[in-house]
């Protein structure tokens, strides 16, 4: 899957649309990875997503965790705290999470279908 970055506005709309996933199991194959605690707008670049996840784990606030980033390319990620070992954090981009769990994308289109079809 060749993912394209999202604008901040696109990421915020998609993030809002998928808040209902909070509380679901993060990985059905491994219950120890915990439950989804947060669906958040994050930087698109993978190394910056890692840093965002670390800040989120420290602050438990996605807005605070994003303060370090001043780029223009965004994504939406799913975060969970492991059930038994509370020191780490698991995260995955939303598009991969949806694909891995056979959930189709049904996000808000707002007249920009090409944007959302390209997002997946």
C-alpha positions as CSV (number, residue, x, y, z in Angstrom):
1,X,0.0,0.0,0.0
2,X,1.5,3.3,-1.1
3,X,0.2,5.8,1.5
4,X,0.2,9.5,0.8
5,X,0.4,12.1,3.5
6,X,-2.7,14.0,4.6
7,X,-3.2,17.7,5.2
8,X,-3.9,18.7,8.8
9,X,-7.6,19.3,7.9
10,X,-8.0,15.9,6.2
11,X,-6.3,14.1,9.1
12,X,-8.5,15.9,11.7
13,X,-11.7,14.9,9.8
14,X,-10.6,11.3,9.5
15,X,-9.5,11.2,13.1
16,X,-12.9,12.6,14.3
17,X,-14.7,10.0,12.1
18,X,-12.9,7.0,13.7
19,X,-13.1,7.9,17.4
20,X,-15.6,5.0,17.8
21,X,-12.6,2.6,17.6
22,X,-11.5,3.7,21.1
23,X,-11.8,0.8,23.5
24,X,-11.5,-1.9,20.8
25,X,-8.7,-4.5,21.1
26,X,-5.5,-3.2,19.4
27,X,-4.5,-6.5,18.0
28,X,-6.9,-9.4,18.1
29,X,-4.0,-11.9,17.8
30,X,-2.3,-10.6,20.9
31,X,-4.6,-9.4,23.7
32,X,-1.5,-8.3,25.7
33,X,-1.1,-5.2,23.4
34,X,-4.1,-3.7,25.1
35,X,-7.1,-1.7,23.9
36,X,-7.1,1.4,21.7
37,X,-6.8,4.3,24.0
38,X,-6.5,7.1,21.4
39,X,-7.0,7.8,17.7
40,X,-4.9,10.8,17.0
41,X,-3.5,13.1,14.3
42,X,0.2,12.6,14.1
43,X,3.1,13.4,11.7
44,X,3.3,11.3,8.5
45,X,7.0,10.4,8.8
46,X,7.5,7.2,10.7
47,X,10.3,8.4,12.9
48,X,8.2,11.4,13.9
49,X,5.3,9.1,14.6
50,X,7.5,7.1,17.0
51,X,8.4,10.4,18.7
52,X,4.8,11.4,18.8
53,X,3.9,8.1,20.5
54,X,6.6,8.6,23.1
55,X,5.3,12.1,23.9
56,X,1.7,10.7,24.0
57,X,2.8,8.0,26.4
58,X,4.4,10.6,28.7
59,X,1.6,13.3,28.5
60,X,-1.5,11.2,27.6
61,X,-2.6,14.2,25.6
62,X,-2.4,14.0,21.7
63,X,-2.4,17.8,21.4
64,X,0.6,18.2,23.7
65,X,2.3,15.3,22.0
66,X,2.0,17.0,18.6
67,X,3.4,20.3,19.8
68,X,7.0,19.4,18.6
69,X,5.9,19.0,15.0
70,X,5.9,21.9,12.6
71,X,5.6,20.0,9.3
72,X,2.8,19.9,6.8
73,X,2.4,16.1,6.2
74,X,0.1,14.3,8.6
75,X,-1.4,10.9,9.2
76,X,-3.9,9.4,11.7
77,X,-2.6,6.7,14.1
78,X,-4.1,4.3,16.6
79,X,-2.4,4.1,20.1
80,X,-2.6,1.6,22.9
81,X,-0.9,0.9,26.2
82,X,0.1,-2.8,26.8
83,X,-2.2,-4.4,29.4
84,X,0.5,-6.1,31.5
85,X,3.6,-4.1,30.8
86,X,2.5,-0.5,31.1
87,X,5.9,1.0,30.3
88,X,5.6,0.7,26.5
89,X,3.2,2.0,23.9
90,X,1.9,0.4,20.7
91,X,0.9,2.4,17.7
92,X,-0.1,1.8,14.1
93,X,-1.3,4.1,11.3
94,X,-5.0,4.0,11.0
95,X,-5.0,2.9,7.3
96,X,-3.0,-0.2,8.2
97,X,-5.1,-0.9,11.3
98,X,-8.3,-0.7,9.2
99,X,-6.8,-3.0,6.5
100,X,-5.5,-5.5,9.1
101,X,-8.9,-5.7,10.7
102,X,-10.9,-5.9,7.5
103,X,-12.6,-2.6,8.2
104,X,-13.5,-0.6,5.1
105,X,-12.9,3.2,5.0
106,X,-16.2,5.1,5.2
107,X,-14.8,8.5,6.2
108,X,-16.4,11.9,5.6
109,X,-15.9,12.9,1.9
110,X,-16.9,16.6,2.0
111,X,-16.7,16.8,-1.8
112,X,-13.1,15.6,-2.0
113,X,-13.4,11.9,-2.9
114,X,-10.0,11.8,-4.6
115,X,-8.4,12.8,-1.4
116,X,-9.9,10.1,0.7
117,X,-9.5,7.3,-1.9
118,X,-5.8,8.4,-2.2
119,X,-5.5,8.3,1.6
120,X,-6.1,4.6,1.7
